[in-house]
Amino acid sequence: MVYNEIGKTGMRVSNLGFGASSLGGVFHDIREAEGIKAVHTAVENGINFIDVSPYYGHLKAETVLGKALVDIQRDKYYLSTKVGRYGKDGKNTWDYSAKRVTDSVYESMERLHIDYIDLINVHDVEFADLHQIVDETLPALVKLREEGVVKHVGITDLQPENLKWVIEHVPAGTVESVLCFCHYCLNDELLNEYFDFFEQNNIGVINASPFSMGLLSKRGAPAWHPAPDSLKEACAKAAAYCEEKGYPIEKLAVQYSCSNNSHIATTLFSSANPANVLKNIDYVNAPMDEQLVEDVQKIIGDHMRVRWANT
Protein backbone atom coordinates (compact mmCIF):
# COMPACT_ATOMS: atom_id res chain seq x y z
CA MET A 1 0.00 0.00 0.00
CA VAL A 2 1.23 3.49 -0.89
CA TYR A 3 0.52 6.43 1.44
CA ASN A 4 0.06 10.03 0.29
CA GLU A 5 -0.71 13.31 2.02
CA ILE A 6 -4.09 14.93 1.39
CA GLY A 7 -3.03 18.40 0.32
CA LYS A 8 -1.33 20.14 3.25
CA THR A 9 -3.43 18.49 5.95
CA GLY A 10 -0.70 16.22 7.31
CA MET A 11 -3.00 13.23 6.84
CA ARG A 12 -1.02 10.51 5.06
CA VAL A 13 -3.58 8.10 3.70
CA SER A 14 -3.55 4.82 1.82
CA ASN A 15 -3.89 5.20 -1.94
CA LEU A 16 -6.92 2.91 -1.70
CA GLY A 17 -9.56 4.21 0.70
CA PHE A 18 -12.65 2.55 2.15
CA GLY A 19 -15.91 4.14 1.05
CA ALA A 20 -18.59 3.11 3.54
CA SER A 21 -21.65 3.76 1.36
CA SER A 22 -22.16 0.01 0.97
CA LEU A 23 -22.66 -0.28 4.73
CA GLY A 24 -25.89 1.61 4.21
CA GLY A 25 -27.19 -0.91 1.71
CA VAL A 26 -26.90 1.71 -1.01
CA PHE A 27 -26.23 -0.86 -3.72
CA HIS A 28 -27.90 -3.91 -2.19
CA ASP A 29 -28.92 -5.26 1.21
CA ILE A 30 -26.07 -6.22 3.50
CA ARG A 31 -25.55 -8.42 6.52
CA GLU A 32 -24.44 -6.09 9.29
CA ALA A 33 -21.87 -8.49 10.76
CA GLU A 34 -20.28 -8.95 7.35
CA GLY A 35 -20.16 -5.19 6.82
CA ILE A 36 -18.43 -4.71 10.18
CA LYS A 37 -15.91 -7.40 9.25
CA ALA A 38 -15.28 -5.64 5.93
CA VAL A 39 -14.24 -2.49 7.81
CA HIS A 40 -11.95 -4.47 10.11
CA THR A 41 -10.44 -6.30 7.13
CA ALA A 42 -9.71 -3.01 5.37
CA VAL A 43 -7.90 -1.48 8.35
CA GLU A 44 -6.02 -4.68 9.21
CA ASN A 45 -4.65 -4.77 5.68
CA GLY A 46 -3.34 -1.22 5.43
CA ILE A 47 -6.31 0.96 4.49
CA ASN A 48 -6.34 3.93 6.86
CA PHE A 49 -8.87 6.29 5.27
CA ILE A 50 -12.61 5.74 5.71
CA ASP A 51 -15.28 7.91 4.11
CA VAL A 52 -18.97 7.92 5.01
CA SER A 53 -22.02 10.19 5.10
CA PRO A 54 -25.32 10.41 7.00
CA TYR A 55 -26.94 10.30 3.56
CA TYR A 56 -25.72 6.75 2.84
CA GLY A 57 -28.55 4.45 3.76
CA HIS A 58 -30.18 7.44 5.48
CA LEU A 59 -28.03 7.10 8.64
CA LYS A 60 -27.53 3.33 8.35
CA ALA A 61 -23.97 3.49 7.00
CA GLU A 62 -22.76 5.71 9.84
CA THR A 63 -24.55 3.50 12.36
CA VAL A 64 -22.98 0.28 11.08
CA LEU A 65 -19.58 1.93 10.68
CA GLY A 66 -19.79 3.19 14.26
CA LYS A 67 -20.25 -0.37 15.47
CA ALA A 68 -17.13 -1.39 13.55
CA LEU A 69 -15.02 1.50 14.80
CA VAL A 70 -15.50 0.77 18.50
CA ASP A 71 -13.13 -2.17 18.07
CA ILE A 72 -10.43 -0.23 16.18
CA GLN A 73 -7.81 2.03 17.77
CA ARG A 74 -8.56 5.66 16.87
CA ASP A 75 -5.02 6.25 15.61
CA LYS A 76 -5.36 3.46 13.03
CA TYR A 77 -7.61 5.42 10.68
CA TYR A 78 -8.63 8.84 9.40
CA LEU A 79 -12.37 9.37 9.17
CA SER A 80 -14.24 11.55 6.72
CA THR A 81 -17.97 12.22 6.88
CA LYS A 82 -20.28 14.82 5.40
CA VAL A 83 -23.00 17.39 5.98
CA GLY A 84 -25.77 18.87 3.87
CA ARG A 85 -27.31 15.83 2.21
CA TYR A 86 -29.60 13.56 4.19
CA GLY A 87 -32.68 11.36 3.88
CA LYS A 88 -35.74 10.36 5.83
CA ASP A 89 -38.52 7.85 5.24
CA GLY A 90 -36.91 6.86 1.96
CA LYS A 91 -36.81 10.41 0.63
CA ASN A 92 -33.69 12.51 -0.03
CA THR A 93 -33.39 15.82 1.81
CA TRP A 94 -30.90 18.68 1.74
CA ASP A 95 -30.09 21.34 4.33
CA TYR A 96 -26.88 23.38 4.12
CA SER A 97 -27.80 25.92 6.81
CA ALA A 98 -25.22 26.71 9.49
CA LYS A 99 -27.38 25.31 12.27
CA ARG A 100 -28.16 22.07 10.49
CA VAL A 101 -24.60 21.32 9.43
CA THR A 102 -23.31 22.09 12.93
CA ASP A 103 -25.88 19.81 14.52
CA SER A 104 -25.12 17.18 11.88
CA VAL A 105 -21.46 17.02 12.87
CA TYR A 106 -22.30 16.23 16.48
CA GLU A 107 -24.96 13.71 15.46
CA SER A 108 -22.45 11.92 13.22
CA MET A 109 -19.88 11.76 16.00
CA GLU A 110 -22.46 10.15 18.26
CA ARG A 111 -23.39 7.52 15.65
CA LEU A 112 -19.72 6.87 14.88
CA HIS A 113 -18.65 6.73 18.56
CA ILE A 114 -15.82 9.22 18.07
CA ASP A 115 -15.00 12.55 19.70
CA TYR A 116 -13.60 14.36 16.66
CA ILE A 117 -13.81 14.09 12.87
CA ASP A 118 -10.63 14.17 10.80
CA LEU A 119 -12.27 15.57 7.67
CA ILE A 120 -15.75 17.06 7.38
CA ASN A 121 -17.10 17.55 3.86
CA VAL A 122 -19.95 19.55 2.43
CA HIS A 123 -21.78 16.83 0.51
CA ASP A 124 -22.58 17.33 -3.19
CA VAL A 125 -22.51 21.11 -3.41
CA GLU A 126 -24.30 20.96 -6.79
CA PHE A 127 -27.58 20.50 -4.88
CA ALA A 128 -27.07 23.71 -2.93
CA ASP A 129 -27.01 27.41 -3.62
CA LEU A 130 -23.27 27.81 -4.00
CA HIS A 131 -23.47 31.27 -2.43
CA GLN A 132 -24.94 29.67 0.71
CA ILE A 133 -22.05 27.18 0.74
CA VAL A 134 -19.58 30.07 0.61
CA ASP A 135 -21.36 32.47 2.97
CA GLU A 136 -22.92 30.14 5.53
CA THR A 137 -22.05 26.44 5.32
CA LEU A 138 -18.28 26.63 5.15
CA PRO A 139 -17.92 29.37 7.81
CA ALA A 140 -19.89 27.13 10.20
CA LEU A 141 -17.51 24.24 9.55
CA VAL A 142 -14.45 26.48 9.85
CA LYS A 143 -15.74 27.50 13.28
CA LEU A 144 -15.89 23.83 14.28
CA ARG A 145 -12.36 23.41 12.96
CA GLU A 146 -11.18 26.30 15.11
CA GLU A 147 -12.82 24.63 18.11
CA GLY A 148 -11.10 21.29 17.36
CA VAL A 149 -14.32 19.41 16.78
CA VAL A 150 -13.21 18.71 13.21
CA LYS A 151 -9.62 18.73 12.03
CA HIS A 152 -10.04 19.60 8.35
CA VAL A 153 -12.73 20.88 5.96
CA GLY A 154 -13.51 19.77 2.42
CA ILE A 155 -16.19 19.80 -0.26
CA THR A 156 -17.53 17.11 -2.58
CA ASP A 157 -19.31 17.03 -5.92
CA LEU A 158 -19.69 15.14 -9.17
CA GLN A 159 -18.99 18.33 -11.09
CA PRO A 160 -15.39 19.59 -10.65
CA GLU A 161 -16.32 23.03 -11.99
CA ASN A 162 -18.51 23.56 -8.90
CA LEU A 163 -15.62 22.63 -6.63
CA LYS A 164 -13.41 25.15 -8.41
CA TRP A 165 -16.02 27.91 -8.12
CA VAL A 166 -16.41 27.44 -4.38
CA ILE A 167 -12.65 27.49 -3.79
CA GLU A 168 -12.35 30.69 -5.81
CA HIS A 169 -14.96 32.42 -3.64
CA VAL A 170 -13.76 31.61 -0.12
CA PRO A 171 -10.69 32.79 1.83
CA ALA A 172 -7.53 30.78 1.22
CA GLY A 173 -7.31 27.80 3.55
CA THR A 174 -11.07 27.48 4.02
CA VAL A 175 -11.25 24.37 1.84
CA GLU A 176 -8.44 21.86 2.33
CA SER A 177 -9.61 19.00 0.13
CA VAL A 178 -12.03 18.06 -2.60
CA LEU A 179 -13.74 14.76 -3.26
CA CYS A 180 -14.84 14.16 -6.83
CA PHE A 181 -16.18 10.93 -8.29
CA CYS A 182 -16.27 9.26 -11.70
CA HIS A 183 -13.82 11.74 -13.23
CA TYR A 184 -10.54 9.89 -12.81
CA CYS A 185 -11.20 6.41 -14.08
CA LEU A 186 -10.64 4.38 -17.24
CA ASN A 187 -13.43 6.09 -19.16
CA ASP A 188 -13.10 9.64 -17.83
CA GLU A 189 -10.03 11.72 -16.98
CA LEU A 190 -11.72 15.11 -16.61
CA LEU A 191 -9.90 15.77 -13.34
CA ASN A 192 -6.68 16.15 -15.30
CA GLU A 193 -7.89 19.63 -16.24
CA TYR A 194 -8.24 20.67 -12.59
CA PHE A 195 -5.18 19.20 -10.87
CA ASP A 196 -3.00 22.26 -11.38
CA PHE A 197 -5.68 24.54 -9.94
CA PHE A 198 -6.11 22.37 -6.87
CA GLU A 199 -2.37 22.09 -6.35
CA GLN A 200 -1.87 25.85 -6.67
CA ASN A 201 -4.45 26.31 -3.93
CA ASN A 202 -2.98 23.60 -1.65
CA ILE A 203 -6.10 21.50 -2.09
CA GLY A 204 -5.84 17.73 -1.64
CA VAL A 205 -7.74 15.52 -4.08
CA ILE A 206 -9.78 12.47 -3.12
CA ASN A 207 -10.97 10.38 -6.03
CA ALA A 208 -14.00 8.10 -5.82
CA SER A 209 -15.81 5.45 -7.82
CA PRO A 210 -13.02 3.82 -9.85
CA PHE A 211 -15.70 1.59 -11.41
CA SER A 212 -17.68 4.65 -12.53
CA MET A 213 -20.70 3.51 -10.51
CA GLY A 214 -20.72 0.12 -12.20
CA LEU A 215 -19.93 1.08 -15.79
CA LEU A 216 -16.51 -0.52 -15.48
CA SER A 217 -17.60 -3.93 -14.28
CA LYS A 218 -18.40 -7.32 -15.71
CA ARG A 219 -21.93 -7.01 -14.34
CA GLY A 220 -22.38 -3.66 -16.05
CA ALA A 221 -24.11 -0.47 -15.01
CA PRO A 222 -27.26 -0.76 -12.90
CA ALA A 223 -30.58 0.24 -14.45
CA TRP A 224 -30.61 3.56 -12.56
CA HIS A 225 -27.23 4.65 -13.91
CA PRO A 226 -27.56 8.07 -15.57
CA ALA A 227 -24.96 7.46 -18.30
CA PRO A 228 -26.24 7.44 -21.90
CA ASP A 229 -26.74 4.04 -23.53
CA SER A 230 -23.86 4.65 -25.94
CA LEU A 231 -21.39 4.96 -23.05
CA LYS A 232 -22.84 1.91 -21.31
CA GLU A 233 -22.40 -0.10 -24.51
CA ALA A 234 -18.81 1.08 -24.99
CA CYS A 235 -17.89 0.13 -21.42
CA ALA A 236 -19.60 -3.24 -21.82
CA LYS A 237 -17.44 -3.92 -24.88
CA ALA A 238 -14.35 -2.96 -22.89
CA ALA A 239 -15.38 -5.29 -20.07
CA ALA A 240 -15.89 -8.15 -22.51
CA TYR A 241 -12.46 -7.52 -24.02
CA CYS A 242 -10.83 -7.67 -20.57
CA GLU A 243 -12.69 -10.89 -19.86
CA GLU A 244 -11.26 -12.41 -23.04
CA LYS A 245 -7.79 -11.45 -21.83
CA GLY A 246 -8.40 -13.08 -18.45
CA TYR A 247 -7.96 -9.73 -16.70
CA PRO A 248 -11.16 -8.52 -14.97
CA ILE A 249 -12.02 -4.94 -15.89
CA GLU A 250 -12.63 -4.31 -12.18
CA LYS A 251 -8.97 -5.08 -11.53
CA LEU A 252 -7.79 -2.76 -14.28
CA ALA A 253 -10.20 -0.03 -13.22
CA VAL A 254 -9.10 0.11 -9.58
CA GLN A 255 -5.44 -0.19 -10.56
CA TYR A 256 -5.77 2.69 -13.00
CA SER A 257 -7.50 5.00 -10.53
CA CYS A 258 -4.95 4.18 -7.83
CA SER A 259 -1.95 4.25 -10.15
CA ASN A 260 0.98 6.53 -9.57
CA ASN A 261 -0.74 9.91 -9.86
CA SER A 262 0.90 12.45 -7.59
CA HIS A 263 -2.19 14.65 -7.71
CA ILE A 264 -4.52 12.12 -6.06
CA ALA A 265 -4.11 11.19 -2.40
CA THR A 266 -6.56 8.29 -2.31
CA THR A 267 -9.24 6.58 -4.37
CA LEU A 268 -12.35 5.31 -2.64
CA PHE A 269 -14.04 2.01 -3.38
CA SER A 270 -16.97 0.54 -1.48
CA SER A 271 -17.80 -2.99 -0.44
CA ALA A 272 -19.50 -4.60 2.54
CA ASN A 273 -17.91 -7.93 1.63
CA PRO A 274 -14.58 -8.75 3.36
CA ALA A 275 -13.49 -10.97 0.45
CA ASN A 276 -14.04 -8.12 -2.01
CA VAL A 277 -12.04 -5.80 0.24
CA LEU A 278 -9.08 -8.18 0.14
CA LYS A 279 -9.46 -8.66 -3.61
CA ASN A 280 -9.29 -4.92 -4.28
CA ILE A 281 -6.28 -4.52 -2.00
CA ASP A 282 -4.56 -7.32 -3.96
CA TYR A 283 -5.45 -5.59 -7.22
CA VAL A 284 -3.90 -2.31 -6.12
CA ASN A 285 -0.73 -3.99 -4.91
CA ALA A 286 -0.23 -5.84 -8.22
CA PRO A 287 1.43 -4.34 -11.32
CA MET A 288 -0.95 -2.85 -13.88
CA ASP A 289 -1.09 -3.97 -17.52
CA GLU A 290 -0.35 -0.67 -19.28
CA GLN A 291 -1.07 -2.09 -22.73
CA LEU A 292 -4.49 -3.24 -21.62
CA VAL A 293 -5.26 0.28 -20.36
CA GLU A 294 -4.43 1.60 -23.83
CA ASP A 295 -6.55 -1.06 -25.50
CA VAL A 296 -9.55 -0.44 -23.25
CA GLN A 297 -9.44 3.30 -23.76
CA LYS A 298 -9.32 2.79 -27.53
CA ILE A 299 -12.44 0.64 -27.28
CA ILE A 300 -14.22 3.35 -25.27
CA GLY A 301 -12.92 5.80 -27.86
CA ASP A 302 -15.10 8.85 -28.48
CA HIS A 303 -17.12 8.06 -25.38
CA MET A 304 -14.24 9.04 -23.10
CA ARG A 305 -15.30 11.88 -20.80
CA VAL A 306 -18.94 11.71 -21.87
CA ARG A 307 -20.90 13.51 -19.15
CA TRP A 308 -24.25 12.49 -17.72
CA ALA A 309 -26.99 14.05 -15.65
CA ASN A 310 -26.42 15.02 -12.04
CA THR A 311 -26.92 12.27 -9.48
TAKAHU-V913691 format. One record per backbone hydrogen bond with DSSP energy under -0.5 kcal/mol. CO is the residue of the C=O (numbers start at 0). NH is the residue of the N-H. If there is no record, write none. Layout:
# TAKAHU-V913691
CO:NH / CO:NH
This chain:
# TAKAHU-V913691
1:14 / 3:12 / 4:6 / 5:8 / 9:11 / 10:5 / 10:12 / 12:3 / 14:16 / 14:266 / 16:18 / 16:268 / 17:19 / 17:50 / 18:21 / 19:22 / 20:23 / 20:25 / 21:24 / 29:31 / 30:34 / 31:35 / 32:36 / 33:37 / 34:38 / 35:39 / 36:40 / 37:41 / 38:42 / 39:43 / 40:44 / 41:44 / 41:46 / 42:45 / 47:77 / 48:17 / 49:79 / 50:19 / 52:55 / 53:58 / 54:57 / 55:60 / 56:59 / 58:62 / 59:63 / 60:64 / 61:65 / 62:66 / 63:67 / 64:68 / 65:69 / 67:70 / 68:71 / 72:75 / 73:76 / 77:49 / 78:117 / 78:118 / 79:51 / 80:120 / 82:122 / 83:94 / 85:92 / 87:90 / 90:87 / 92:85 / 96:100 / 97:101 / 98:102 / 99:103 / 100:104 / 101:105 / 102:106 / 103:107 / 104:108 / 105:109 / 106:110 / 107:111 / 108:112 / 108:113 / 116:150 / 117:151 / 118:80 / 119:153 / 120:82 / 120:122 / 121:155 / 123:126 / 124:127 / 127:129 / 128:131 / 128:132 / 129:133 / 130:134 / 131:135 / 131:136 / 132:137 / 135:139 / 136:140 / 137:141 / 138:142 / 139:143 / 140:144 / 141:145 / 142:146 / 143:148 / 143:149 / 144:147 / 148:116 / 151:119 / 152:175 / 152:176 / 153:121 / 154:178 / 155:124 / 156:180 / 157:159 / 158:161 / 158:162 / 159:163 / 160:164 / 161:165 / 162:166 / 163:167 / 164:168 / 165:168 / 166:169 / 170:173 / 173:175 / 175:203 / 176:154 / 177:205 / 178:156 / 179:207 / 182:190 / 184:187 / 186:304 / 187:184 / 188:191 / 189:192 / 190:193 / 190:194 / 193:197 / 194:198 / 195:199 / 196:200 / 197:202 / 198:201 / 201:7 / 201:203 / 203:177 / 203:205 / 204:206 / 204:264 / 204:265 / 205:179 / 206:267 / 207:181 / 208:211 / 210:213 / 210:215 / 211:214 / 212:221 / 213:216 / 214:216 / 221:224 / 225:308 / 227:230 / 227:231 / 228:232 / 229:233 / 230:234 / 231:235 / 232:236 / 233:237 / 234:238 / 235:239 / 236:240 / 237:241 / 238:242 / 239:243 / 240:244 / 241:246 / 242:245 / 247:250 / 247:251 / 248:252 / 249:253 / 250:254 / 251:255 / 252:256 / 253:257 / 255:258 / 258:260 / 259:261 / 260:263 / 262:264 / 265:206 / 266:16 / 267:208 / 267:209 / 268:18 / 271:273 / 272:276 / 273:277 / 274:278 / 275:279 / 276:280 / 277:281 / 278:282 / 279:283 / 280:284 / 281:285 / 282:285 / 287:289 / 288:292 / 289:293 / 290:294 / 291:295 / 292:296 / 293:297 / 294:298 / 295:299 / 296:300 / 299:302 / 300:303 / 302:305
